Amino acid sequence: MSSPAEVAPRTTERDRPWSAMLVTDAPVGCRAGTDIAPALVEAGFAITRVTSGPEAERFLRETGADLIVADGAGSPVEPMGVPVIYLVDLAQTDAAASVTDGENSDWVSIPACPREVARRALALVSRTHAAAEKRAAAEALREAFRHISTDIRSTNEPDAMTEAMVAGLGETLGVDRVWFTTFYEEGVPPMSAAYPTHVGDEENRPIFDHEKAKQVATRLWEKHTTLLIENVDAFPADAPGGQLAEWARVHHLRSVAAFPVGDLGSVLGVIIVATVDETRKWAPLEASLTSHVAQNLAYGIMQGRLIAGQEQLVKRLGDLDRAKSEMMATLNHELRTPLTSVAGYLEITLDGDGGDIPEDAAAMLGVVRHNVTRLQGLVDDMLTMSRLEAGIPSATAVPIHLDKLISRVIEAIQPFAAGSGVALGVEVQPHDEHLPVVFGDEMQLERAFTNITDNAVKFTPSAGSVQVSIAIEHEHTGLPVAVVRVTDTGMGIPEGELPQLFTRFFRASNATAAATPGTGLGLAIVRSLIEAHDGEIAVTSEISVGTTVAVRLPVLTTAP
């Protein structure tokens, strides 16, 4: 029999004693009638006795326990993660076969000495709790490293990434020094950071020789590994990484580790961590998590570099576009004044206010007037486009009866259509009931519909037709919209060119081949005007059949 000295009292500091649950319907011990409970109490356990497996499971769910001592011959118990010692009668083959060793379990054959059971109980509980604490510490370490990676990903600024990384590693690993530097590679920004921030030379760079650091990092990157030196004084000078150990000795460091930072097939930089006063055994989990942070940093640096380049490009393009718009506005203004003067004097001359002119000279001046008018239209288009791109708001916005506006458009274009042999008509639906009213700039919308209708007539051959229809339709939301469709029987537009139709200065290939005059600005202006009124414009077309332009505008109200 073991002596009392063999059962050492617990020394673990806790705010309560260990709790043990005995699952047995009778005292079980080293001989019949001897209870093991007193030995467990002496060892520091608070005892609860239950008599069945279901009762034990109910107690575990409601109260919990640090240890289960179960009679192997009794009813089975689901331990629910609690360490368990089975008391097994080896003479009972079935009971012995049902019990296996594990991290969370043990067994003792009976008859057994109560103090032996108590000693095994203490050992099992201590081992289980040590394993739980180890798992908790590992999870806490992983969580701390997740925070470092989150800080890296939370910014697109490479300098902010590196500062967050070195500070996070220094605090999480509890080391005295952390250095990071990139190497002089194309496409990699020159960067360095240190923890604490005063470590390094006046430029805050690692004091490890740059070329030697690159050699060490390249070797590690190629071998997909890290360099962990627990004691630099005991590290062989001729071993791989000896240069780093020698540098560490010169600078009075005790332990040092190096982690390559790379992207795709090349090494970008290196992270070096070190201790000053004491040696440090680098845990495999620490090395693995630090390597993962190094990967995140490499990705972040390259991604940040790419985003920064894109932002600079967008800014430059924006600056160029604004400069272009300002130049166009200035140019249009400078062109408009002399053109107005030329047009005015042409009218005076052709009216004979300056005296009679020969008939052939009048004909030539008529050609000049025609081209001046075209130039004025082009200048007007360019000025309108510049104003729209600059976001200059409409001067006037009022309720507009679309049927009246379209009637004015038809009236203005009717002579041109008649002269071209094109039938031009309009249809309003519903007839005189709830005619659509929209809100906007009347001059801008009239210009848009004039441009659409004029294009339809211009690209429709003689004996063709152009039909304009106005209707109220409903969106899927149930809200009403006014829909104006302009349908012609003209030459049509090649299907592949439809997506480019609203691009500035674009003209369909068949229109260019037919030498139909135009600047390519009209439909670009139309789309901008319609979108400025929260509307939509769409085009469908078929070669040699015709084209339909549909404009949808939100309805303000309806008029009887």
C-alpha distance (Angstrom), angle and dihedral (degrees) to the residues before:
residue distance angle dihedral
M1 . . .
S2 3.74 . .
S3 3.76 118.3 .
P4 3.83 120.9 -117.2
A5 3.80 89.5 -107.2
E6 3.78 89.8 68.8
V7 3.80 91.3 70.9
A8 3.77 105.5 69.8
P9 3.80 115.5 -161.5
R10 3.81 116.5 -115.5
T11 3.80 116.6 -89.3
T12 3.84 97.2 -178.6
E13 3.81 109.3 120.0
R14 3.81 109.2 -123.5
D15 3.77 135.5 153.9
R16 3.82 89.4 -127.3
P17 3.82 137.1 22.7
W18 3.79 121.9 -94.7
S19 3.80 110.5 -87.5
A20 3.79 119.2 -135.5
M21 3.80 126.2 -171.8
L22 3.82 117.7 -154.3
V23 3.78 112.2 -152.5
T24 3.82 106.4 -164.8
D25 3.79 138.5 109.3
A26 3.85 92.5 -139.0
P27 3.82 139.0 23.9
V28 3.80 109.7 -77.2
G29 3.80 122.6 -162.4
C30 3.73 147.6 122.7
R31 3.81 90.9 -53.6
A32 3.77 135.1 10.0
G33 3.77 112.9 -67.1
T34 3.82 95.9 15.6
D35 3.83 112.4 121.4
I36 3.84 121.6 -147.0
A37 3.81 93.1 -155.7
P38 3.84 96.4 88.9
A39 3.82 91.0 54.6
L40 3.81 90.9 51.3
V41 3.79 90.9 48.7
E42 3.80 89.9 49.5
A43 3.80 88.2 52.0
G44 3.81 89.6 55.5
F45 3.82 103.9 -94.5
A46 3.79 125.9 136.6
I47 3.81 106.5 -138.3
T48 3.79 130.9 -138.7
R49 3.80 118.3 179.1
V50 3.81 123.2 -152.7
T51 3.78 128.7 171.6
S52 3.82 106.5 -147.6
G53 3.77 144.1 34.9
P54 3.84 95.6 -113.0
E55 3.80 90.7 49.3
A56 3.81 89.6 50.2
E57 3.79 92.9 50.6
R58 3.80 91.5 48.8
F59 3.82 90.0 51.2
L60 3.82 91.4 49.4
R61 3.79 92.0 51.7
E62 3.80 94.2 47.4
T63 3.83 103.4 34.2
G64 3.78 111.3 5.0
A65 3.79 130.4 -147.2
D66 3.81 140.7 -138.9
L67 3.82 94.5 -137.6
I68 3.79 141.0 17.0
V69 3.81 121.6 -153.1
A70 3.78 106.7 -168.4
D71 3.77 134.1 -177.6
G72 3.77 104.5 -119.9
A73 3.79 89.9 -147.1
G74 3.81 93.0 52.3
S75 3.78 130.9 84.5
P76 3.85 113.3 -54.3
V77 3.82 118.5 -95.6
E78 3.81 128.1 -150.9
P79 3.84 101.4 -141.4
M80 3.85 95.5 -159.0
G81 3.79 91.5 -148.0
V82 3.83 94.9 -47.7
P83 3.84 115.4 129.5
V84 3.81 111.8 -107.0
I85 3.82 135.9 -162.4
Y86 3.78 115.0 -157.2
L87 3.80 119.6 -151.9
V88 3.79 103.2 -145.7
D89 3.77 130.9 -169.9
L90 3.79 101.3 -146.7
A91 3.79 88.9 -158.4
Q92 3.78 87.4 69.2
T93 3.79 102.7 74.3
D94 3.79 95.5 -166.4
A95 3.79 93.5 52.3
A96 3.82 93.3 48.0
A97 3.81 92.6 48.7
S98 3.82 92.3 51.8
V99 3.82 94.5 59.7
T100 3.83 122.9 77.0
D101 3.78 133.0 177.1
G102 3.80 118.8 -109.4
E103 3.78 144.4 153.4
N104 3.79 89.6 -88.7
S105 3.80 100.9 36.7
D106 3.81 144.4 53.6
W107 3.77 136.3 175.4
V108 3.78 137.5 -145.5
S109 3.80 124.9 -161.8
I110 3.80 118.8 -126.8
P111 2.84 140.8 -94.4
A112 3.81 81.6 52.6
C113 3.78 135.4 168.0
P114 3.84 110.3 -104.9
R115 3.79 90.9 -138.0
E116 3.81 90.2 53.9
V117 3.79 89.1 52.7
A118 3.83 89.7 49.7
R119 3.81 91.8 48.9
R120 3.81 91.8 49.7
A121 3.80 89.8 46.1
L122 3.80 92.2 55.0
A123 3.79 91.5 47.0
L124 3.82 93.4 49.1
V125 3.82 94.4 46.9
S126 3.80 92.2 46.9
R127 3.80 91.7 47.8
T128 3.80 93.0 47.5
H129 3.79 94.0 47.8
A130 3.81 91.6 46.2
A131 3.80 89.3 53.2
A132 3.81 90.7 48.3
E133 3.79 91.3 49.8
K134 3.80 89.9 48.9
R135 3.81 90.9 51.8
A136 3.80 91.0 47.0
A137 3.81 91.0 50.0
A138 3.81 90.8 49.3
E139 3.81 91.3 49.7
A140 3.82 90.7 47.6
L141 3.82 88.5 51.9
R142 3.80 91.4 49.4
E143 3.80 90.4 49.2
A144 3.82 91.1 50.9
F145 3.81 90.2 51.3
R146 3.81 90.1 47.4
H147 3.80 87.4 57.4
I148 3.82 89.8 52.8
S149 3.82 90.9 51.7
T150 3.81 90.3 46.3
D151 3.82 90.4 52.7
I152 3.82 89.5 50.9
R153 3.80 92.4 50.1
S154 3.81 93.9 44.8
T155 3.81 93.4 75.1
N156 3.79 138.7 44.9
E157 3.81 92.3 -153.6
P158 3.84 109.6 102.8
D159 3.82 93.0 -153.7
A160 3.81 91.4 53.6
M161 3.83 89.6 49.0
T162 3.79 93.8 53.5
E163 3.81 93.9 45.0
A164 3.81 90.7 51.4
M165 3.81 90.5 46.9
V166 3.83 98.7 51.2
A167 3.81 92.6 43.6
G168 3.81 91.9 46.9
L169 3.81 93.7 49.1
G170 3.79 92.4 45.6
E171 3.80 93.7 52.3
T172 3.82 97.3 38.0
L173 3.81 96.9 46.7
G174 3.79 93.1 37.7
V175 3.82 92.2 -132.5
D176 3.80 127.5 150.9
R177 3.81 99.3 -130.7
V178 3.80 138.2 27.7
W179 3.81 123.7 178.4
F180 3.77 131.3 -178.6
T181 3.80 130.6 -177.7
T182 3.78 137.3 164.4
F183 3.79 122.8 -137.7
Y184 3.77 126.6 -120.7
E185 3.80 99.1 -91.8
E186 3.78 130.2 145.0
G187 3.79 111.0 -94.8
V188 3.82 93.6 14.3
P189 3.81 115.3 107.6
P190 3.83 114.9 -130.2
M191 3.80 103.8 -107.5
S192 3.79 139.2 162.2
A193 3.78 136.9 171.1
A194 3.80 137.1 175.6
Y195 3.81 140.1 -163.2
P196 2.97 119.1 -116.3
T197 3.81 89.9 32.1
H198 3.83 94.5 -127.0
V199 3.83 93.3 59.3
G200 3.83 115.6 109.5
D201 3.77 134.0 28.1
E202 3.78 126.6 -42.9
E203 3.82 90.3 -75.8
N204 3.81 89.9 54.5
R205 3.81 92.7 -117.8
P206 3.80 126.7 139.3
I207 3.77 113.3 -85.8
F208 3.82 90.1 -136.7
D209 3.82 109.9 109.0
H210 3.81 107.9 -93.5
E211 3.80 97.6 -136.0
K212 3.81 93.3 45.1
A213 3.79 90.0 48.8
K214 3.79 89.3 52.4
Q215 3.80 91.4 50.5
V216 3.81 91.7 51.2
A217 3.81 93.2 45.2
T218 3.83 93.2 46.9
R219 3.81 91.6 52.0
L220 3.81 91.4 48.9
W221 3.81 92.2 46.1
E222 3.79 93.1 50.7
K223 3.82 91.5 49.5
H224 3.84 93.1 43.1
T225 3.78 92.3 -127.0
T226 3.82 144.1 105.9
L227 3.79 133.8 -123.9
L228 3.83 115.2 -119.5
I229 3.83 116.7 -179.4
E230 3.81 113.5 -177.4
N231 3.82 96.2 -176.6
V232 3.80 118.0 17.1
D233 3.83 91.9 -165.6
A234 3.79 91.1 60.8
F235 3.79 96.3 42.1
P236 3.84 113.9 109.3
A237 3.79 112.3 -113.4
D238 3.82 92.5 -141.2
A239 3.82 95.0 49.9
P240 3.83 120.6 102.3
G241 3.78 105.1 -80.6
G242 3.78 92.8 27.0
Q243 3.82 89.9 130.6
L244 3.78 90.3 61.1
A245 3.80 92.2 47.1
E246 3.81 91.0 50.1
W247 3.79 91.3 50.2
A248 3.82 89.5 48.9
R249 3.82 92.1 51.8
V250 3.80 91.8 50.0
H251 3.79 90.2 53.5
H252 3.81 94.6 45.0
L253 3.78 97.4 -111.2
R254 3.81 119.6 151.8
S255 3.83 104.5 -161.5
V256 3.79 129.1 16.6
A257 3.81 138.3 178.5
A258 3.81 131.8 -171.7
F259 3.82 127.6 -155.2
P260 3.83 121.6 -172.2
V261 3.79 118.3 -132.6
G262 3.79 111.3 -149.6
D263 3.77 144.5 156.9
L264 3.80 126.1 -152.6
G265 3.80 106.7 -37.0
S266 3.80 102.8 -14.5
V267 3.80 140.0 65.9
L268 3.81 114.4 -118.7
G269 3.79 102.1 -177.6
V270 3.80 146.8 -36.9
I271 3.81 138.7 -105.6
I272 3.82 116.5 -146.4
V273 3.83 122.3 -170.0
A274 3.80 124.3 -175.8
T275 3.80 146.7 170.4
V276 3.80 124.5 -136.2
D277 3.80 109.8 -167.5
E278 3.80 105.4 28.2
T279 3.78 137.6 29.1
R280 3.78 116.5 -107.2
K281 3.79 129.2 -149.3
W282 3.80 104.5 -144.5
A283 3.79 109.8 -136.8
P284 3.82 116.8 -136.9
L285 3.82 90.5 -125.0
E286 3.82 90.9 53.7
A287 3.79 90.8 50.5
S288 3.80 92.9 47.3
L289 3.83 93.7 49.0
T290 3.80 92.7 45.7
S291 3.81 89.8 51.8
H292 3.80 88.7 51.9
V293 3.81 90.1 52.3
A294 3.82 88.6 50.0
Q295 3.82 89.3 55.4
N296 3.81 91.5 49.3
L297 3.79 90.0 49.1
A298 3.81 92.5 51.3
Y299 3.79 91.2 50.2
G300 3.80 91.2 45.5
I301 3.80 93.6 50.3
M302 3.79 93.8 50.9
Q303 3.80 92.9 41.4
G304 3.80 91.0 47.7
R305 3.78 90.4 48.7
L306 3.81 90.6 51.2
I307 3.81 93.4 47.1
A308 3.80 91.9 46.6
G309 3.81 89.4 51.5
Q310 3.79 91.0 48.9
E311 3.80 91.7 48.7
Q312 3.80 90.8 50.6
L313 3.80 90.2 48.6
V314 3.81 92.3 49.0
K315 3.80 90.1 48.7
R316 3.79 91.8 49.8
L317 3.80 91.4 47.7
G318 3.79 89.7 48.9
D319 3.80 90.9 50.1
L320 3.80 90.5 48.5
D321 3.80 91.8 48.2
R322 3.81 91.7 50.4
A323 3.78 90.7 47.1
K324 3.78 89.6 49.5
S325 3.81 91.9 49.9
E326 3.79 91.6 48.5
M327 3.79 90.6 48.2
M328 3.80 91.4 48.8
A329 3.79 91.7 49.5
T330 3.81 91.1 49.9
L331 3.79 92.5 44.8
N332 3.79 92.3 48.8
H333 3.78 91.3 50.3
E334 3.80 91.5 49.3
L335 3.83 91.3 48.5
R336 3.76 95.6 44.6
T337 3.81 96.6 60.1
P338 3.84 97.7 54.1
L339 3.82 91.8 39.8
T340 3.80 90.5 54.4
S341 3.78 89.3 50.3
V342 3.82 92.3 48.5
A343 3.81 91.8 48.1
G344 3.80 91.8 48.8
Y345 3.78 94.9 50.9
L346 3.81 90.6 45.4
E347 3.79 90.4 56.6
I348 3.80 91.3 47.6
T349 3.81 90.8 49.2
L350 3.80 94.7 46.2
D351 3.82 90.7 47.3
G352 3.82 88.5 57.7
D353 3.80 95.0 -118.5
G354 3.79 88.6 133.3
G355 3.78 94.2 47.2
D356 3.77 137.1 -80.5
I357 3.81 117.9 -41.4
P358 3.80 128.5 -161.2
E359 3.80 117.2 -98.3
D360 3.81 94.1 -117.4
A361 3.82 90.6 49.6
A362 3.82 89.6 50.8
A363 3.80 89.8 53.3
M364 3.79 91.2 51.9
L365 3.80 91.0 47.7
G366 3.81 88.3 51.3
V367 3.81 88.9 58.6
V368 3.81 89.1 49.6
R369 3.81 90.6 50.7
H370 3.82 90.6 50.7
N371 3.81 92.0 52.6
V372 3.81 92.8 44.0
T373 3.81 87.7 54.3
R374 3.81 89.8 51.7
L375 3.80 90.5 49.1
Q376 3.79 91.1 50.0
G377 3.81 89.6 51.6
L378 3.80 90.7 51.0
V379 3.81 92.0 49.1
D380 3.80 90.3 48.1
D381 3.81 90.5 50.7
M382 3.80 92.7 49.2
L383 3.79 92.3 47.1
T384 3.81 91.2 49.3
M385 3.81 91.1 49.5
S386 3.81 91.3 49.6
R387 3.81 91.2 50.9
L388 3.80 92.2 48.6
E389 3.81 93.3 48.1
A390 3.80 89.9 48.3
G391 3.80 88.7 54.6
I392 3.80 94.6 -122.7
P393 3.82 104.8 171.6
S394 3.78 124.3 -124.6
A395 3.76 114.4 -88.8
T396 3.81 94.6 -140.7
A397 3.81 131.4 26.1
V398 3.80 118.7 -178.8
P399 3.82 139.2 152.2
I400 3.82 108.4 -79.0
H401 3.81 128.1 -159.4
L402 3.79 101.6 -141.6
D403 3.80 94.6 -157.2
K404 3.81 91.3 58.8
L405 3.81 92.8 44.4
I406 3.83 92.2 50.3
S407 3.82 90.2 47.5
R408 3.79 89.9 57.5
V409 3.80 90.3 49.1
I410 3.81 91.9 50.8
E411 3.81 91.3 46.8
A412 3.80 91.6 52.1
I413 3.82 94.8 48.1
Q414 3.82 97.9 38.4
P415 3.85 95.0 90.0
F416 3.81 91.4 51.4
A417 3.83 90.8 48.2
A418 3.80 92.5 48.0
G419 3.78 91.4 49.0
S420 3.82 89.3 52.0
G421 3.79 93.8 48.0
V422 3.82 92.9 -114.8
A423 3.81 121.4 139.7
L424 3.84 109.0 -131.7
G425 3.80 119.4 -166.8
V426 3.81 141.3 161.4
E427 3.80 133.0 -146.5
V428 3.81 125.4 -167.5
Q429 3.81 120.6 -160.2
P430 2.96 126.0 -132.8
H431 3.76 94.9 29.7
D432 3.81 108.7 -116.2
E433 3.82 92.0 -31.1
H434 3.81 124.4 112.5
L435 3.77 93.9 -16.3
P436 3.82 111.6 -160.6
V437 3.80 119.5 -98.2
V438 3.79 119.9 -168.5
F439 3.79 132.4 -176.0
G440 3.77 121.4 -124.0
D441 3.78 150.1 78.7
E442 3.81 106.4 -35.4
M443 3.80 95.0 -157.6
Q444 3.81 92.7 50.6
L445 3.81 93.9 49.0
E446 3.80 91.9 45.2
R447 3.79 88.9 52.2
A448 3.82 91.2 49.5
F449 3.81 94.8 51.0
T450 3.80 91.6 41.7
N451 3.79 89.8 54.8
I452 3.83 92.9 48.4
T453 3.82 93.9 47.1
D454 3.80 93.6 42.5
N455 3.83 89.7 52.6
A456 3.81 90.7 50.0
V457 3.81 91.7 53.2
K458 3.81 93.1 42.4
F459 3.83 93.7 54.0
T460 3.83 95.7 42.0
P461 3.83 117.0 91.1
S462 3.78 124.2 -130.3
A463 3.84 114.1 -71.1
G464 3.79 89.2 27.6
S465 3.80 126.5 115.4
V466 3.79 141.9 -131.8
Q467 3.81 119.1 -157.4
V468 3.82 123.8 -167.5
S469 3.81 117.5 -163.8
I470 3.81 131.8 -174.6
A471 3.80 122.2 -160.9
I472 3.79 143.0 155.4
E473 3.80 115.8 -122.5
H474 3.80 132.7 171.7
E475 3.80 128.8 -120.9
H476 3.81 121.4 -134.8
T477 3.82 85.8 -95.5
G478 3.80 89.6 60.7
L479 3.81 93.9 -113.3
P480 3.83 115.9 135.6
V481 3.80 121.8 -116.9
A482 3.78 131.0 -172.9
V483 3.80 112.5 -124.2
V484 3.80 121.7 -162.2
R485 3.82 115.4 -172.6
V486 3.81 124.1 -170.3
T487 3.82 110.1 -165.5
D488 3.81 123.8 -176.8
T489 3.80 137.1 178.3
G490 3.79 92.8 -136.3
M491 3.81 136.0 129.6
G492 3.82 94.4 -68.9
I493 3.80 129.0 -141.1
P494 3.84 125.6 -89.6
E495 3.81 109.0 -103.1
G496 3.80 93.6 -127.6
E497 3.80 91.2 56.4
L498 3.82 97.8 52.0
P499 3.86 94.8 91.0
Q500 3.83 89.5 57.1
L501 3.77 95.2 47.1
F502 3.81 95.4 102.1
T503 3.82 94.7 44.6
R504 3.79 115.1 115.8
F505 3.81 114.6 -97.0
F506 3.81 92.2 3.7
R507 3.80 116.9 139.2
A508 3.79 126.1 -177.4
S509 3.80 113.9 -105.8
N510 3.81 94.5 -121.8
A511 3.82 91.0 50.8
T512 3.80 90.0 52.0
A513 3.82 91.3 47.2
A514 3.80 90.2 51.3
A515 3.82 89.9 51.2
T516 3.80 90.7 -127.2
P517 3.81 106.2 170.2
G518 3.81 119.4 -115.2
T519 3.83 143.8 118.9
G520 3.79 101.4 -129.8
L521 3.81 91.2 -123.0
G522 3.79 99.4 96.0
L523 3.81 101.1 83.1
A524 3.83 92.2 38.8
I525 3.80 87.6 57.4
V526 3.80 91.4 44.8
R527 3.80 92.9 54.4
S528 3.82 91.7 47.9
L529 3.81 90.9 49.8
I530 3.82 93.4 48.0
E531 3.83 93.2 46.5
A532 3.81 89.4 48.3
H533 3.83 85.2 61.6
D534 3.86 91.9 50.6
G535 3.79 89.1 -105.7
E536 3.80 136.6 130.3
I537 3.79 133.2 -132.4
A538 3.80 127.7 -160.7
V539 3.80 135.2 176.6
T540 3.79 131.7 -152.9
S541 3.78 121.4 -178.1
E542 3.79 145.6 167.8
I543 3.78 125.5 -162.7
S544 3.85 113.0 -104.2
V545 3.81 90.5 -0.1
G546 3.78 104.3 72.1
T547 3.78 148.0 -106.2
T548 3.81 135.6 -91.5
V549 3.80 122.1 -158.1
A550 3.84 113.5 -165.8
V551 3.80 121.8 -164.9
R552 3.82 120.1 -169.2
L553 3.82 119.7 -164.5
P554 3.82 129.2 177.2
V555 3.79 112.4 -106.1
L556 3.79 116.9 -122.3
T557 3.79 95.9 -165.1
T558 3.81 139.9 -42.3
A559 3.76 128.7 -102.9
P560 3.81 123.4 -146.6
